[in-house]
Amino acid sequence: MHIPVAQSRRPAPNRVAGLLVVALAVSSAALGAGAAARASSDASSAPVTPRASVMGSAPVMGSAGVGDSYFPLDGNGGYDVRRYDVRVRYDFDRRRLVGHTVLTLVPEVALRRFNLDLLLPASSVRVDGQKAAHRSRAGHELVVTPRRPLRAGRAVRVAVRYAGFPERHAYVGERNWLASEGEVVTMNQPHMAPWWFPANDHPSDRARFRIAVTVPRGMTVVSNGRLLERRARGGQVTWRWGARDAMVPYLAYFAAGRFHVETGRSHGLPWHNAVSSRLAPRERRLSLRMLRRSAAVVARLERDLGPYPFETTGGVVTSLPAGFALENQTRPVYWPLGPRSTWLLVHELAHQWFGNHVSVARWRDIWVNEGAATFMEHRWVEASGGRSVATWLRNEYATRPPGDRFWRRTIGDPGADHLFAWPVYERGAMTMQALRQRIGEEPFWRLLRTWSARHGGGHASSAQFEELAEEVSGADLEGFFDAWLRTPAKPERTVENGLVLPQG
């Protein structure tokens, strides 16, 4: 999520400049059964053919997207990635990245051709050790044609060698490479992976990751999960990181440069914190002080959301002018933190449940993640003895007149250009509190914990959240969600909309 560090808490400008419209002239069967399930939450997705009807048919060409109407080239149809082994070397002087990534993927249908998402030029591709033909298309698609068609259900290893200058590349108006002469961090949303490794770049396909980054000796690398190895050779040092739990590609990251690092264990959870040495001394001290609170924040969030889903926590503070923080899995990345940044830690760490453990099925479902994380900011204040979330909702509702532009955005389908518009966060949080008041305290918290338990390790849609809310509460909530998510107008102040507490 793009959320700024400034106390104004206005979201950073959305980097999605426009929707890249591409006609996908491929067989719908290429998506396979798994992709068909992923597409089911998006009414505008192209129809797909269930696997049962294509298992015996001839090999097909995998599609150049999973069917997300916001970003037609995101992800790729026809296969599921199980593992990424990403190895890159970064030259700070030239700002050049050299990579060798091995993907273990399982075709969902027999494939004679498939795509990967990669912006850097590829020099070679091997499929199970054999050279494969490859070409770049539309700047973003690496089209791979193996010597022999891939069999449905049989895992294969795809090794890609590539190199280039990430900062020279753009996709759907985004230029996401963030680097200086002495520091680099691969953080952004909704896209980041194709700037540094080939991927099936969509939240509906998560996989295990191993990430190895080679940098000049004296530099530090921080990534997801646990540090597995640090090996120096000559003037270079390679840092190997591994995450126990599968994650979606945009949440994989590395930060490299000169960092002050602290490690430890608090509240039963190991943590790893890193703060850029390029920051001013006072900024470093304040940022470290705040990062040390991460495990305690996680422990408090567990009371409401259930067990923390990952093996470690902590955070990274960069000196680069990101202007936003991001919930990279296990270890969020922040811009300098100050004494009043607790809300930001709460927001990013709440995303470990909402956004990381359960990812969006389609980008149009983003309100669930951002609404829940913003709601938990206010819940933190309430649980700490401050203003109740009910009071916050009442004030927000009262101070925004019906004609306010805030109410015109339908957060249940905000559009690709408005994924990070402020109403998605604020109105999303208001929806959560209104739902709490509509269905009651115990059903509401049971809903959030059940959401994580039922869909954890996978992806889910707004429609599934709505269905689960009705299942848990036993209430008909269609009108409620229509008013809050799909109507470009201020919800009426009624019991049904969660804005008037029922009597008795």
C-alpha positions, -999 to 999 in steps of 0.1 A, spaced: 0 0 0 12 35 -8 9 53 25 30 83 32 51 90 62 40 126 66 16 133 94 -10 146 69 -14 109 61 -25 117 26 -16 88 2 13 92 -21 4 101 -57 -8 70 -75 19 60 -100 -5 42 -123 -7 67 -151 -31 48 -172 -45 15 -181 -26 -4 -208 -53 -19 -230 -41 -50 -248 -61 -74 -269 -52 -108 -257 -56 -130 -288 -51 -163 -271 -72 -194 -264 -93 -191 -232 -84 -226 -225 -48 -215 -219 -58 -201 -185 -66 -236 -171 -86 -245 -141 -64 -226 -116 -66 -194 -135 -103 -199 -141 -107 -199 -103 -86 -168 -100 -106 -150 -126 -140 -158 -110 -140 -127 -88 -137 -103 -118 -169 -100 -137 -151 -84 -166 -126 -113 -170 -126 -132 -202 -144 -166 -200 -121 -196 -194 -125 -233 -200 -124 -257 -171 -94 -280 -170 -116 -311 -174 -125 -301 -209 -89 -295 -221 -69 -322 -203 -69 -343 -234 -67 -315 -260 -36 -304 -279 -11 -281 -262 -21 -244 -262 -4 -211 -258 -5 -196 -223 -22 -162 -221 -4 -129 -215 -24 -122 -184 -46 -138 -157 -77 -118 -165 -74 -89 -142 -93 -61 -159 -73 -34 -143 -40 -46 -157 -45 -70 -186 -8 -80 -189 -4 -88 -151 4 -124 -145 2 -151 -171 -22 -179 -178 -17 -216 -179 6 -223 -150 12 -219 -113 46 -210 -98 56 -230 -68 91 -215 -61 114 -187 -71 152 -189 -67 163 -153 -74 200 -145 -77 210 -110 -87 242 -89 -86 239 -51 -84 265 -26 -96 259 6 -77 282 26 -100 265 17 -132 231 10 -116 231 -22 -136 215 -55 -124 225 -90 -136 202 -118 -127 197 -156 -129 163 -167 -116 150 -203 -116 112 -207 -114 96 -240 -105 62 -240 -121 34 -265 -128 15 -262 -160 -23 -263 -155 -28 -273 -191 -4 -287 -218 15 -256 -230 35 -252 -262 43 -216 -252 40 -195 -220 48 -159 -208 67 -145 -179 66 -108 -167 100 -92 -171 112 -58 -181 149 -64 -184 164 -81 -215 168 -118 -212 199 -134 -227 189 -171 -223 160 -193 -211 163 -230 -203 134 -253 -195 145 -284 -175 180 -277 -187 172 -274 -224 175 -241 -243 142 -226 -251 133 -199 -277 124 -166 -262 115 -131 -272 103 -99 -256 69 -86 -264 52 -53 -254 83 -45 -232 68 -65 -203 62 -100 -216 89 -126 -220 75 -152 -244 90 -186 -240 87 -215 -264 102 -247 -250 116 -274 -273 88 -297 -263 53 -288 -250 50 -288 -212 27 -315 -198 -2 -305 -176 5 -312 -139 43 -320 -143 66 -295 -126 94 -279 -146 123 -256 -139 126 -225 -160 160 -207 -157 162 -172 -170 194 -151 -174 190 -114 -178 207 -81 -173 200 -44 -177 194 -10 -161 161 -12 -142 157 25 -138 153 29 -176 122 8 -177 85 17 -172 53 -3 -171 17 12 -172 32 46 -164 52 34 -134 89 39 -130 95 20 -98 132 15 -95 144 34 -64 182 37 -61 211 61 -55 248 58 -58 249 40 -25 215 24 -18 187 5 -36 154 -8 -24 129 -28 -46 96 -17 -31 64 -7 -48 28 -16 -54 9 -29 -74 41 -38 -94 77 -43 -86 89 -78 -95 95 -74 -133 121 -47 -127 144 -73 -111 132 -109 -117 109 -128 -141 76 -136 -124 39 -145 -127 32 -111 -114 -2 -111 -99 -14 -115 -63 -34 -146 -72 -2 -167 -76 20 -170 -45 52 -191 -42 81 -198 -19 111 -176 -23 149 -178 -20 167 -145 -27 204 -140 -31 219 -106 -37 256 -99 -44 269 -64 -37 303 -48 -30 319 -58 2 309 -35 30 273 -33 18 244 -50 36 214 -67 20 180 -72 38 151 -91 24 121 -112 33 122 -140 59 154 -151 76 190 -145 67 204 -179 56 240 -171 47 265 -143 42 294 -153 20 323 -130 10 345 -136 -20 370 -111 -32 355 -77 -33 320 -90 -33 296 -104 -7 265 -125 -13 236 -124 11 211 -152 10 176 -148 24 147 -173 25 110 -171 35 92 -201 50 58 -190 38 48 -184 2 42 -149 -9 31 -129 -40 57 -114 -63 53 -77 -55 59 -83 -18 94 -99 -25 121 -73 -21 157 -65 -12 173 -34 3 210 -29 -2 235 -3 10 251 7 43 226 -1 71 227 -3 109 213 -37 117 198 -50 150 184 -84 156 167 -100 186 136 -118 199 106 -102 216 72 -116 225 83 -150 212 91 -136 178 125 -131 161 130 -97 145 155 -81 122 157 -44 118 178 -23 95 181 15 92 201 33 65 234 47 77 229 75 52 202 91 74 211 119 98 220 106 133 187 117 149 166 101 122 186 69 126 180 69 164 143 76 161 138 51 133 155 23 153 135 31 184 103 28 165 113 -4 147 121 -21 180 84 -18 187 74 -41 158 72 -74 178 51 -57 205 27 -42 179 24 -77 163 16 -92 197 -11 -66 203 -26 -72 168 -28 -109 175 -54 -103 202 -78 -91 176 -67 -108 144 -54 -142 156 -20 -157 154 7 -138 135 10 -158 102 48 -155 96 81 -166 112 97 -133 118 91 -95 118 110 -62 119 115 -35 93 138 -15 71 141 22 70 155 36 38 171 70 31 158 70 -4 130 94 -11 102 68 -14 75 90 1 56 60 12 58 28 33 51 -7 20 41 -39 38 67 -62 23 61 -97 37 76 -103 72 96 -70 71 79 -37 59 100 -9 44 95 26 57 108 60 50 123 77 82 101 71 112 94 97 139 81 96 174 45 97 161 48 69 137 31 42 157 1 44 134 23 36 105 38 5 121 3 -7 130 -9 -1 94 19 -20 78 20 -48 103 -18 -53 101 -12 -58 64 7 -90 73 -28 -105 79 -47 -84 53 -28 -82 21 0 -106 27 -14 -137 44 -46 -132 24 -40 -114 -8 -64 -98 -32 -80 -120 -59 -81 -90 -82 -68 -55 -77 -104 -42 -76 -106 -59 -41 -80 -36 -26 -104 -19 -2 -105 -51 20 -67 -48 26 -65 -10 30 -97 -6 48 -88 -33 74 -53 -19 79 -65 17 83 -93 5 107 -67 -12 128 -49 21 132 -80 35 149 -86 3 168 -50 6 182 -59 41 197 -92 27 211 -75 -3 227 -49 20 242 -75 40 260 -80 67 235 -108 77 212 -132 49 203 -135 39 166 -172 45 169 -165 82 178 -141 84 149 -166 71 125 -193 94 138 -171 124 134 -159 114 99 -194 108 87 -207 141 102 -180 163 88 -183 151 52 -214 165 34 -233 145 8 -218 164 -20 -182 158 -9 -160 142 -36 -151 117 -9 -184 99 -14 -182 97 -52 -155 70 -53 -170 35 -54 -143 18 -33 -155 -17 -43 -143 -10 -78 -121 22 -77 -104 17 -110 -68 11 -119 -60 48 -117 -74 51 -82 -62 20 -63 -46 42 -37 -71 71 -36 -78 83 -1 -114 71 0 -102 35 -5 -83 38 28 -106 60 48 -140 49 35 -127 13 37 -120 18 74 -154 34 79 -170 4 62 -152 -19 87 -164 1 117 -199 4 103 -199 -34 98 -188 -39 134 -217 -18 146 -241 -35 122 -234 -71 132 -220 -67 167 -187 -70 185 -183 -108 188 -193 -116 152 -172 -88 138 -139 -100 154 -148 -136 146 -152 -125 110 -117 -110 108 -101 -141 125 -121 -165 103 -111 -146 72 -74 -151 80 -78 -187 90 -99 -197 61 -81 -179 33 -46 -176 48 -19 -186 24 -42 -178 -6 -62 -150 -21 -98 -140 -18 -122 -114 -32 -144 -87 -18 -174 -109 -27 -160 -137 -5 -155 -112 24 -191 -101 20 -203 -137 19 -183 -146 50 -197 -116 69 -232 -129 62 -222 -164 72 -207 -154 105 -234 -129 115 -265 -146 100 -276 -112 87 -285 -102 52 -258 -76 44 -264 -70 7 -278 -36 12 -251 -27 36 -223 -35 12 -241 -19 -17 -243 14 2 -207 14 14 -189 -2 -16 -209 2 -47 -229 34 -44 -212 68 -53 -231 86 -26 -231 91 12 -247 61 29 -280 69 47 -277 72 85 -296 40 93 -293 9 114 -290 -12 83 -259 8 72 -243 5 106 -246 42 114 -273 40 141 -268 16 169 -299 -7 174 -319 -1 206 -315 -26 234 
